[in-house]
Amino acid sequence: MSESPKEGSFFDQPTVPTSGLEGEILQATFVERGDDGYHHSLSNLQIQMIAIGGAIGVGLFLGVGARLQSAGPALIVSYLIVGSLVYALMRALGQMVLYRPTTGAFVSYAREFVSDRFAHMTGWIYVTLAALAGIAELAAIGVYVKFWLPDLPTWIPSLVAIGVIAGVNFLSVKAFGTIELAAAGVKVVAIILFLITGLGAVLLTFFGRQVGQASVSHLWDHGGFFPKGIWAVIVVMQGVVFSFSAVEIVGISAGEAKDPLVTMPKAINSVIVRIGLFYIGAILVLSMLLPSQQYSGKESPFVTALGSLGVTGLAGVMNFVVLTAAISGVNATLYAAVRLLRNLAANGRAPSVTNRMSSRGVPVGALTSIGTVFLLGVILIFFAGASDAFEIVLGAVAVFILFGWIAIFVSHLGFLKAVDAGRVPRPVFRAGGKRVDVLCLAFLGALALWMIFDTSNPHWYYALIGAVVLLGGLTLMYEYYSRKHPVTPST
C-alpha cells in the first residue's frame, strides 16, 4: 500500500481495470455523502459519447476559422500543446475516478486530498463556470436559429432550448445521456464526412487532378508554417483552451455509470484519439484545402473550405451541426453544474434546498436552481441581444476554465501524497505523476495571468473583474457555511 504510483511514460496505455482493481477501490475509506440517491444507469455507449461531446464543441465547428486566420497552419502547434495538457489532466482525473467514482468528481477529490475550503472554492468556481458557459451556449443557439428565422427574436430559441433541455433532465439521467448520445453522434458524423471529403480532394490534387484550391503546399506557402510568428501561436491559446472547456465533465458522469471501472478507462484513453483525429486532423485538412488567410470568424471554416471545392448549399447543414453542438453544450454544462451544486449542498456548503433528490435519482433542487440561472441568462439575451450576451459571458468565463483545471492537478498531487503515505491504494491506471502535474500547473498559472492581464483583448477586464468578485465572494461564503456546518458529512 505504501508503494508509490507508477509514473511511467506520459502516454502509456494502462490495462483496463479488472476485478483486482475493484478490490482496491473497496478499500477507500472516504465516504461521499453527496452520492446518495443517484441511479447508476448511464451505459458504456452513453459514457463514450459524453466524453466525445465534452471534447468537441463550437470551438471546433465555428471558432477554428478565426484562429486559423490569426496563426496559420501553426494553429496545430497550439492544439498539440493544450491537447497534451488536457490528456495529462484526464489521466490524472482518471486515477482519482477509478479510486472512487463519484458525481462530486474533482470537488469530492479536492475535499478528500486537499481541504474543505479548497473543495468549496473548486466547486463554486465550476458551478459558476458551467452556469455562465451554459448561458453563452444558449446565446449561441439564438444566433444559429436566426439563419433560418432571421426575424425571430434571439431570446425565443434560447428560452425554448432551456425549457426542453431542463425538462428532459428532470426525467432521469438516462434522458440526459440520450441527448448527449444523439448530439455527439451528429458531430462525429459531420467531422468524419468532412475529413473523408477533404482528404479525397487533397489526394486527387496530389495525383494531378486539381480540386478547388486544395494543395499540400498550403502548409508552407503563403508566409510559411508560422506566417505570423511564434507569438501568434501563443495568442490563440485562450480560444484553444475554451475549445476543451467541457472535457472533464466525463469524470462527473462516473458516479452514475453502470460500470465505471470498465467504461471510464476507455473514455479517458480515447481523449487523445479524439484530439488527434477531430482537432489536429480537421485543422490539417482545413489548412491544405485553402490558404489560412481565407478563413475568418464570420462563418464556419468547414463551410468556407467545402465551398471552395464547389460543394455548395452546405451552410444550412453546418448551421444545424453547430446548433447541435450548442444544444449539447447546454445539456452538458447543466448536468455538470447541477451535480456539483448538489455535492456542495450535501456537504453543507450550499443552500439546503439544492440538496433535494427525486425518486428518479434526479437532483431536482439543484436542477431547479441552475435552470433559474439559465432563465436569467435568457433575460440578459433579451436586453443585450444574443451576440453581445455571448461576448459578455465569454469574457468572464475564460479564466475560470483554467482555475478549474488547476484545481484538478492540485487535487491529484494530494492524491499522490496519500498514495505515498499508504492511505490510498496504488493506482493501476497510469498518469504523468508529480513532475507532470507541477509542469502543467506552471503552464496553467502563467496562461491564467496572461489571460487576466491581456490588455490587447478589448474585453480583458471582464476576466479580471469576474475573478476578483468570484474569489472574494466565495471566501465570504465559506466563512458563513463553515461556521454553520463546521464539519461536512463526508469528512
C-alpha positions, 0 to 999 in steps of 0.5 A: 500500500505504501508503494508509490504510483507508477509514473511511467511514460506520459502516454502509456496505455494502462490495462483496463481495470479488472476485478483486482482493481475493484478490490482496491477501490473497496478499500477507500475509506472516504465516504461521499455523502453527496452520492446518495440517491443517484441511479447508476444507469448511464451505459458504456455507449452513453459514457463514450459519447459524453466524453466525445461531446465534452471534447468537441464543441463550437470551438471546433465547428465555428471558432477554428476559422478565426484562429486559423486566420490569426496563426496559420497552419501553426494553429496545430502547434497550439492544439498539440500543446493544450491537447497534451495538457488536457490528456495529462489532466484526464489521466490524472482525473482518471486515477482519482475516478477509478479510486472512487467514482463519484458525481462530486468528481474533482470537488469530492477529490479536492475535499478528500486530498486537499481541504474543505475550503479548497473543495468549496472554492473548486466547486463554486468556481465550476458551478459558476463556470458551467452556469455562465458557459451554459448561458453563452451556449444558449446565446449561441443557439439564438444566433444559429436559429436566426439563419433560418428565422432571421426575424425571430427574436434571439431570446425565443430559441434560447428560452425554448432550448432551456425549457426542453433541455431542463425538462428532459433532465428532470426525467432521469439521467438516462434522458440526459445521456440520450441527448448527449448520445444523439448530439455527439453522434451528429458531430462525429458524423459531420467531422468524419464526412468532412475529413473523408471529403477533404482528404479525397480532394487533397489526394486527387490534387496530389495525383494531378487532378486539381480540386478547388484550391486544395494543395499540400503546399498550403502548409508552407506557402503563403508566409510559411508554417508560422506566417505570423510568428511564434507569438501568434501561436501563443495568442490563440491559446485562450480560444484553444483552451475554451475549445476543451472547456467541457472535457472533464465533465466525463469524470462527473458522469462516473458516479452514475455509470453502470460500470465505471471501472470498465467504461471510464478507462476507455473514455479517458484513453480515447481523449487523445484519439479524439484530439488527434483525429477531430482537432489536429486532423480537421485543422490539417485538412482545413489548412491544405484545402485553402490558404489560412488567410481565407478563413475568418470568424464570420462563418464556419471554416468547414463551410468556407473550405467545402465551398471552395471545392464547389460543394455548395448549399452546405451552410444550412447543414453546418448551421444545424451541426453547430446548433447541435453542438450548442444544444449539447453544450447546454445539456452538458454544462447543466448536468455538470453544474447541477451535480456539483451544486448538489455535492456542495449542498450535501456537504453543507456548503450550499443552500439546503434546498439544492440538496433535494433528490427525486425518486428518479435519482434526479437532483431536482433542487439543484436542477431547479436552481441552475435552470433559474440561472439559465432563465436569467441568462435568457433575460440578459439575451433579451436586453443585450441581444444574443451576440453581445450576451455571448461576448459578455459571458465569454469574457468572464468565463475564460479564466475560470476554465483554467482555475478549474483545471488547476484545481484538478492537478492540485487535487491529484498531487494530494492524491499522490501524497496519500498514495505515498503515505499508504492511505490510498491504494496504488493506482493501476491506471497510469498518469504523468505523476508529480513532475507532470502535474507541477509542469502543467500547473506552471503552464496553467498559472502563467496562461491564467495571468496572461489571460487576466492581464491581456490588455490587447483583448478589448474585453480583458477586464471582464476576466479580471473583474469576474475573478476578483468578485468570484474569489472574494465572494466565495471566501465570504461564503465559506466563512458563513457555511463553515461556521454553520456546518463546521464539519461536512458529512463526508469528512 
